[in-house]
Amino acid sequence: MEHGHGHGSGRTVSASGRYVGRLWVALGLGLVFLATELVVGFLTSSLALLADAAHMVTDVVGLGLALLAVILAHGTSRDDGRTFGRYRAEVLAALANAVLLFAVAGYVLYEAIARLADPPEVPGLPVALTAAVGLVTNTAAFVLLRTGARESLNVRGAYLEVLSDLVGSVGVLASGLLTLLFGWRYADPVIGVAIGLFVLPRTWGMARRALRILFQHAPERVDVERMRADLTALHGVRDVHDVHVWTLTSGMEVASAHLAVEPGAHQATVLLAAQELLSESYQLDHATLQVEPGDAAGRCRDLPW
């Protein structure tokens, strides 16, 4: 029997690892604005700013979790018994971010609905000015993380935190201006409901992707049955079984399979063809394949899982 694996470009850094510098900058911006919001909120006794500051606390914690996950994932040698490193820490951080966002969005909705009955007076000018500063700060962080959010689930979690802040800054700014110009006290709770409804579905999407990875589902873009059929169609292959495809973390997808070959088939040729198929057609560069004689396949099928 022959065994093989393909590594493609040989990359060892996950997708989120390439954006660690930008995560640090986004965290710094978040901390500066959080301090500003807390100071202005306490000086003006603005409930709107203090509530948004509470939201900012969870976002700063979320960015910190994302950074911690990258540090843990890339600071461990795979020779210490952790053969896959700590890359799953990134996925756990993304799931933790989703839980935080669910909690904050739910709290915002609860408070906003409660305030509709008796909306408090909110000082419009300091709220509007502070929200304008937040808009500039969050826009900068949003631009920094936008590219990484398309590649890494962990960075996407941080990106959604910043995006919710950006939308929140726009909402708080509008609320402050409406209060300042028209004295409309319902602006704050109505916009609070809008922000909560904006955040919840996006948070659910992130949580769903994180859970798919943790449960080791195949990536959504990979049709496993079609992949099995394509491998079976290779010249010299009699049967393909024990197929597994999963995601270690964003940008790091792994596959394994057993290929039973016809008598007389050249096993090295079959192995190379299978590796090329998985790399070129399915972008699976890390594939561990076992090529075995057709009469040896029965033992694999006897496994209870």
DOKOL-797200 format. One record per residue (C-alpha): residue number from 1; chain; x, y, z. Coordinates in steps of 0.1 Angstrom, whole numbers, padded with zeros to 4 digits. Layout:
BEGIN
+-----+--------+-------+-------+-------+
! num ! chaine !    px !    py !    pz !
+-----+--------+-------+-------+-------+
! NUM !      A !     X !     Y !     Z !
...
+-----+--------+-------+-------+-------+
***
This chain:
BEGIN
+-----+--------+-------+-------+-------+
! num ! chaine !    px !    py !    pz !
+-----+--------+-------+-------+-------+
!   1 !      A !  0000 !  0000 !  0000 !
!   2 !      A !  0011 !  0036 ! -0006 !
!   3 !      A !  0002 !  0067 !  0013 !
!   4 !      A !  0003 !  0103 !  0002 !
!   5 !      A ! -0007 !  0138 !  0010 !
!   6 !      A ! -0007 !  0171 ! -0009 !
!   7 !      A !  0002 !  0204 !  0006 !
!   8 !      A !  0000 !  0227 ! -0023 !
!   9 !      A !  0018 !  0260 ! -0016 !
!  10 !      A !  0029 !  0247 !  0018 !
!  11 !      A !  0014 !  0276 !  0038 !
!  12 !      A !  0015 !  0273 !  0076 !
!  13 !      A ! -0003 !  0305 !  0085 !
!  14 !      A ! -0040 !  0305 !  0087 !
!  15 !      A ! -0061 !  0332 !  0071 !
!  16 !      A ! -0066 !  0352 !  0103 !
!  17 !      A ! -0028 !  0351 !  0110 !
!  18 !      A ! -0022 !  0374 !  0080 !
!  19 !      A ! -0043 !  0401 !  0096 !
!  20 !      A ! -0030 !  0402 !  0131 !
!  21 !      A ! -0015 !  0437 !  0127 !
!  22 !      A ! -0048 !  0451 !  0116 !
!  23 !      A ! -0066 !  0434 !  0145 !
!  24 !      A ! -0042 !  0452 !  0169 !
!  25 !      A ! -0049 !  0486 !  0152 !
!  26 !      A ! -0087 !  0479 !  0154 !
!  27 !      A ! -0084 !  0470 !  0190 !
!  28 !      A ! -0065 !  0502 !  0198 !
!  29 !      A ! -0091 !  0524 !  0180 !
!  30 !      A ! -0118 !  0506 !  0199 !
!  31 !      A ! -0102 !  0512 !  0233 !
!  32 !      A ! -0096 !  0549 !  0225 !
!  33 !      A ! -0133 !  0554 !  0215 !
!  34 !      A ! -0145 !  0534 !  0245 !
!  35 !      A ! -0127 !  0557 !  0269 !
!  36 !      A ! -0140 !  0587 !  0251 !
!  37 !      A ! -0176 !  0575 !  0252 !
!  38 !      A ! -0174 !  0566 !  0289 !
!  39 !      A ! -0160 !  0600 !  0299 !
!  40 !      A ! -0186 !  0620 !  0278 !
!  41 !      A ! -0214 !  0597 !  0289 !
!  42 !      A ! -0206 !  0601 !  0326 !
!  43 !      A ! -0201 !  0639 !  0323 !
!  44 !      A ! -0234 !  0644 !  0305 !
!  45 !      A ! -0253 !  0616 !  0323 !
!  46 !      A ! -0263 !  0604 !  0288 !
!  47 !      A ! -0279 !  0570 !  0289 !
!  48 !      A ! -0276 !  0566 !  0252 !
!  49 !      A ! -0238 !  0570 !  0253 !
!  50 !      A ! -0234 !  0548 !  0284 !
!  51 !      A ! -0255 !  0521 !  0267 !
!  52 !      A ! -0234 !  0523 !  0236 !
!  53 !      A ! -0203 !  0522 !  0257 !
!  54 !      A ! -0215 !  0489 !  0272 !
!  55 !      A ! -0219 !  0477 !  0236 !
!  56 !      A ! -0183 !  0489 !  0229 !
!  57 !      A ! -0170 !  0469 !  0259 !
!  58 !      A ! -0182 !  0436 !  0243 !
!  59 !      A ! -0167 !  0447 !  0210 !
!  60 !      A ! -0134 !  0454 !  0225 !
!  61 !      A ! -0135 !  0421 !  0243 !
!  62 !      A ! -0145 !  0404 !  0210 !
!  63 !      A ! -0115 !  0419 !  0193 !
!  64 !      A ! -0092 !  0408 !  0221 !
!  65 !      A ! -0106 !  0373 !  0219 !
!  66 !      A ! -0099 !  0373 !  0182 !
!  67 !      A ! -0063 !  0384 !  0187 !
!  68 !      A ! -0058 !  0359 !  0216 !
!  69 !      A ! -0070 !  0331 !  0193 !
!  70 !      A ! -0045 !  0340 !  0166 !
!  71 !      A ! -0017 !  0341 !  0192 !
!  72 !      A ! -0026 !  0307 !  0206 !
!  73 !      A ! -0031 !  0292 !  0172 !
!  74 !      A !  0003 !  0303 !  0158 !
!  75 !      A !  0023 !  0301 !  0190 !
!  76 !      A !  0023 !  0263 !  0194 !
!  77 !      A !  0045 !  0237 !  0177 !
!  78 !      A !  0027 !  0207 !  0163 !
!  79 !      A !  0054 !  0185 !  0177 !
!  80 !      A !  0041 !  0188 !  0213 !
!  81 !      A !  0012 !  0164 !  0208 !
!  82 !      A ! -0011 !  0190 !  0192 !
!  83 !      A ! -0008 !  0176 !  0157 !
!  84 !      A ! -0032 !  0203 !  0143 !
!  85 !      A ! -0019 !  0231 !  0165 !
!  86 !      A ! -0044 !  0253 !  0182 !
!  87 !      A ! -0061 !  0266 !  0151 !
!  88 !      A ! -0096 !  0257 !  0164 !
!  89 !      A ! -0091 !  0285 !  0190 !
!  90 !      A ! -0099 !  0309 !  0162 !
!  91 !      A ! -0133 !  0292 !  0156 !
!  92 !      A ! -0141 !  0292 !  0193 !
!  93 !      A ! -0133 !  0329 !  0195 !
!  94 !      A ! -0157 !  0335 !  0165 !
!  95 !      A ! -0184 !  0315 !  0183 !
!  96 !      A ! -0178 !  0335 !  0216 !
!  97 !      A ! -0181 !  0367 !  0196 !
!  98 !      A ! -0214 !  0355 !  0182 !
!  99 !      A ! -0227 !  0348 !  0217 !
! 100 !      A ! -0216 !  0383 !  0229 !
! 101 !      A ! -0233 !  0399 !  0199 !
! 102 !      A ! -0265 !  0379 !  0205 !
! 103 !      A ! -0265 !  0391 !  0241 !
! 104 !      A ! -0259 !  0427 !  0233 !
! 105 !      A ! -0284 !  0428 !  0204 !
! 106 !      A ! -0310 !  0412 !  0227 !
! 107 !      A ! -0303 !  0437 !  0255 !
! 108 !      A ! -0306 !  0466 !  0230 !
! 109 !      A ! -0339 !  0454 !  0218 !
! 110 !      A ! -0352 !  0449 !  0253 !
! 111 !      A ! -0342 !  0483 !  0265 !
! 112 !      A ! -0354 !  0500 !  0233 !
! 113 !      A ! -0389 !  0485 !  0236 !
! 114 !      A ! -0391 !  0494 !  0273 !
! 115 !      A ! -0382 !  0530 !  0265 !
! 116 !      A ! -0409 !  0533 !  0239 !
! 117 !      A ! -0434 !  0536 !  0267 !
! 118 !      A ! -0416 !  0565 !  0284 !
! 119 !      A ! -0386 !  0577 !  0264 !
! 120 !      A ! -0361 !  0596 !  0285 !
! 121 !      A ! -0346 !  0630 !  0276 !
! 122 !      A ! -0313 !  0626 !  0259 !
! 123 !      A ! -0289 !  0655 !  0254 !
! 124 !      A ! -0286 !  0658 !  0217 !
! 125 !      A ! -0253 !  0678 !  0211 !
! 126 !      A ! -0228 !  0657 !  0231 !
! 127 !      A ! -0245 !  0625 !  0218 !
! 128 !      A ! -0242 !  0637 !  0182 !
! 129 !      A ! -0205 !  0649 !  0186 !
! 130 !      A ! -0194 !  0617 !  0203 !
! 131 !      A ! -0212 !  0596 !  0177 !
! 132 !      A ! -0194 !  0615 !  0149 !
! 133 !      A ! -0161 !  0606 !  0165 !
! 134 !      A ! -0172 !  0570 !  0167 !
! 135 !      A ! -0182 !  0570 !  0131 !
! 136 !      A ! -0147 !  0581 !  0120 !
! 137 !      A ! -0130 !  0556 !  0143 !
! 138 !      A ! -0152 !  0526 !  0134 !
! 139 !      A ! -0150 !  0534 !  0096 !
! 140 !      A ! -0112 !  0532 !  0099 !
! 141 !      A ! -0114 !  0498 !  0117 !
! 142 !      A ! -0140 !  0486 !  0092 !
! 143 !      A ! -0117 !  0493 !  0063 !
! 144 !      A ! -0088 !  0476 !  0080 !
! 145 !      A ! -0107 !  0444 !  0086 !
! 146 !      A ! -0129 !  0442 !  0055 !
! 147 !      A ! -0106 !  0421 !  0033 !
! 148 !      A ! -0097 !  0397 !  0061 !
! 149 !      A ! -0134 !  0391 !  0069 !
! 150 !      A ! -0138 !  0374 !  0035 !
! 151 !      A ! -0110 !  0349 !  0043 !
! 152 !      A ! -0112 !  0342 !  0080 !
! 153 !      A ! -0141 !  0334 !  0103 !
! 154 !      A ! -0122 !  0347 !  0132 !
! 155 !      A ! -0115 !  0380 !  0115 !
! 156 !      A ! -0151 !  0381 !  0104 !
! 157 !      A ! -0162 !  0379 !  0140 !
! 158 !      A ! -0141 !  0410 !  0148 !
! 159 !      A ! -0153 !  0427 !  0115 !
! 160 !      A ! -0189 !  0421 !  0125 !
! 161 !      A ! -0182 !  0437 !  0159 !
! 162 !      A ! -0168 !  0468 !  0142 !
! 163 !      A ! -0196 !  0468 !  0116 !
! 164 !      A ! -0222 !  0467 !  0144 !
! 165 !      A ! -0203 !  0496 !  0160 !
! 166 !      A ! -0203 !  0515 !  0127 !
! 167 !      A ! -0241 !  0511 !  0123 !
! 168 !      A ! -0245 !  0520 !  0159 !
! 169 !      A ! -0225 !  0552 !  0155 !
! 170 !      A ! -0247 !  0561 !  0125 !
! 171 !      A ! -0278 !  0554 !  0145 !
! 172 !      A ! -0267 !  0573 !  0176 !
! 173 !      A ! -0256 !  0602 !  0154 !
! 174 !      A ! -0291 !  0603 !  0138 !
! 175 !      A ! -0307 !  0600 !  0172 !
! 176 !      A ! -0287 !  0629 !  0186 !
! 177 !      A ! -0294 !  0651 !  0156 !
! 178 !      A ! -0331 !  0643 !  0157 !
! 179 !      A ! -0332 !  0651 !  0195 !
! 180 !      A ! -0311 !  0682 !  0190 !
! 181 !      A ! -0331 !  0696 !  0161 !
! 182 !      A ! -0366 !  0685 !  0168 !
! 183 !      A ! -0367 !  0673 !  0204 !
! 184 !      A ! -0381 !  0639 !  0193 !
! 185 !      A ! -0375 !  0617 !  0223 !
! 186 !      A ! -0386 !  0585 !  0205 !
! 187 !      A ! -0355 !  0587 !  0182 !
! 188 !      A ! -0333 !  0568 !  0206 !
! 189 !      A ! -0355 !  0537 !  0212 !
! 190 !      A ! -0366 !  0535 !  0176 !
! 191 !      A ! -0331 !  0535 !  0163 !
! 192 !      A ! -0321 !  0511 !  0191 !
! 193 !      A ! -0346 !  0486 !  0177 !
! 194 !      A ! -0333 !  0491 !  0142 !
! 195 !      A ! -0297 !  0484 !  0153 !
! 196 !      A ! -0307 !  0452 !  0171 !
! 197 !      A ! -0326 !  0439 !  0141 !
! 198 !      A ! -0296 !  0447 !  0119 !
! 199 !      A ! -0271 !  0428 !  0141 !
! 200 !      A ! -0291 !  0396 !  0149 !
! 201 !      A ! -0293 !  0379 !  0114 !
! 202 !      A ! -0256 !  0386 !  0107 !
! 203 !      A ! -0246 !  0372 !  0140 !
! 204 !      A ! -0266 !  0340 !  0134 !
! 205 !      A ! -0248 !  0335 !  0101 !
! 206 !      A ! -0214 !  0337 !  0118 !
! 207 !      A ! -0225 !  0313 !  0146 !
! 208 !      A ! -0238 !  0288 !  0121 !
! 209 !      A ! -0205 !  0288 !  0102 !
! 210 !      A ! -0185 !  0284 !  0134 !
! 211 !      A ! -0207 !  0254 !  0145 !
! 212 !      A ! -0203 !  0237 !  0111 !
! 213 !      A ! -0165 !  0238 !  0116 !
! 214 !      A ! -0167 !  0226 !  0152 !
! 215 !      A ! -0190 !  0197 !  0142 !
! 216 !      A ! -0165 !  0189 !  0114 !
! 217 !      A ! -0191 !  0193 !  0086 !
! 218 !      A ! -0177 !  0194 !  0051 !
! 219 !      A ! -0172 !  0229 !  0037 !
! 220 !      A ! -0204 !  0242 !  0021 !
! 221 !      A ! -0186 !  0247 ! -0012 !
! 222 !      A ! -0176 !  0210 ! -0014 !
! 223 !      A ! -0200 !  0185 ! -0028 !
! 224 !      A ! -0187 !  0153 ! -0011 !
! 225 !      A ! -0207 !  0129 ! -0032 !
! 226 !      A ! -0195 !  0145 ! -0064 !
! 227 !      A ! -0160 !  0145 ! -0052 !
! 228 !      A ! -0163 !  0108 ! -0043 !
! 229 !      A ! -0177 !  0101 ! -0078 !
! 230 !      A ! -0148 !  0121 ! -0095 !
! 231 !      A ! -0122 !  0101 ! -0075 !
! 232 !      A ! -0139 !  0068 ! -0084 !
! 233 !      A ! -0139 !  0078 ! -0121 !
! 234 !      A ! -0101 !  0080 ! -0121 !
! 235 !      A ! -0084 !  0054 ! -0142 !
! 236 !      A ! -0075 !  0023 ! -0122 !
! 237 !      A ! -0097 !  0031 ! -0092 !
! 238 !      A ! -0123 !  0004 ! -0083 !
! 239 !      A ! -0138 !  0021 ! -0052 !
! 240 !      A ! -0135 !  0051 ! -0029 !
! 241 !      A ! -0145 !  0049 !  0007 !
! 242 !      A ! -0138 !  0064 !  0042 !
! 243 !      A ! -0140 !  0099 !  0027 !
! 244 !      A ! -0137 !  0128 !  0051 !
! 245 !      A ! -0136 !  0165 !  0044 !
! 246 !      A ! -0135 !  0191 !  0071 !
! 247 !      A ! -0123 !  0226 !  0080 !
! 248 !      A ! -0096 !  0231 !  0106 !
! 249 !      A ! -0101 !  0269 !  0106 !
! 250 !      A ! -0109 !  0295 !  0079 !
! 251 !      A ! -0086 !  0290 !  0049 !
! 252 !      A ! -0074 !  0256 !  0061 !
! 253 !      A ! -0094 !  0227 !  0047 !
! 254 !      A ! -0084 !  0191 !  0050 !
! 255 !      A ! -0095 !  0158 !  0033 !
! 256 !      A ! -0087 !  0121 !  0036 !
! 257 !      A ! -0099 !  0091 !  0017 !
! 258 !      A ! -0091 !  0055 !  0008 !
! 259 !      A ! -0088 !  0045 ! -0028 !
! 260 !      A ! -0091 !  0008 ! -0037 !
! 261 !      A ! -0075 !  0001 ! -0071 !
! 262 !      A ! -0079 ! -0025 ! -0098 !
! 263 !      A ! -0054 ! -0054 ! -0100 !
! 264 !      A ! -0024 ! -0042 ! -0120 !
! 265 !      A ! -0030 ! -0005 ! -0115 !
! 266 !      A !  0000 !  0016 ! -0108 !
! 267 !      A ! -0006 !  0030 ! -0073 !
! 268 !      A !  0017 !  0060 ! -0075 !
! 269 !      A !  0000 !  0071 ! -0107 !
! 270 !      A ! -0034 !  0068 ! -0091 !
! 271 !      A ! -0022 !  0087 ! -0061 !
! 272 !      A ! -0008 !  0116 ! -0081 !
! 273 !      A ! -0040 !  0118 ! -0102 !
! 274 !      A ! -0061 !  0119 ! -0071 !
! 275 !      A ! -0040 !  0146 ! -0055 !
! 276 !      A ! -0042 !  0168 ! -0086 !
! 277 !      A ! -0080 !  0163 ! -0089 !
! 278 !      A ! -0085 !  0174 ! -0053 !
! 279 !      A ! -0062 !  0204 ! -0056 !
! 280 !      A ! -0073 !  0217 ! -0089 !
! 281 !      A ! -0111 !  0209 ! -0088 !
! 282 !      A ! -0118 !  0213 ! -0051 !
! 283 !      A ! -0089 !  0235 ! -0038 !
! 284 !      A ! -0081 !  0208 ! -0012 !
! 285 !      A ! -0043 !  0211 ! -0010 !
! 286 !      A ! -0040 !  0191 !  0022 !
! 287 !      A ! -0053 !  0157 !  0013 !
! 288 !      A ! -0042 !  0125 !  0029 !
! 289 !      A ! -0049 !  0095 !  0006 !
! 290 !      A ! -0044 !  0058 !  0012 !
! 291 !      A ! -0041 !  0037 ! -0020 !
! 292 !      A ! -0048 !  0000 ! -0014 !
! 293 !      A ! -0055 ! -0031 ! -0033 !
! 294 !      A ! -0092 ! -0037 ! -0040 !
! 295 !      A ! -0094 ! -0068 ! -0019 !
! 296 !      A ! -0081 ! -0049 !  0012 !
! 297 !      A ! -0110 ! -0025 !  0013 !
! 298 !      A ! -0134 ! -0047 !  0033 !
! 299 !      A ! -0116 ! -0041 !  0066 !
! 300 !      A ! -0122 ! -0003 !  0064 !
! 301 !      A ! -0159 ! -0008 !  0058 !
! 302 !      A ! -0161 ! -0029 !  0090 !
! 303 !      A ! -0153 !  0001 !  0112 !
! 304 !      A ! -0183 !  0011 !  0134 !
! 305 !      A ! -0180 !  0049 !  0127 !
+-----+--------+-------+-------+-------+
***
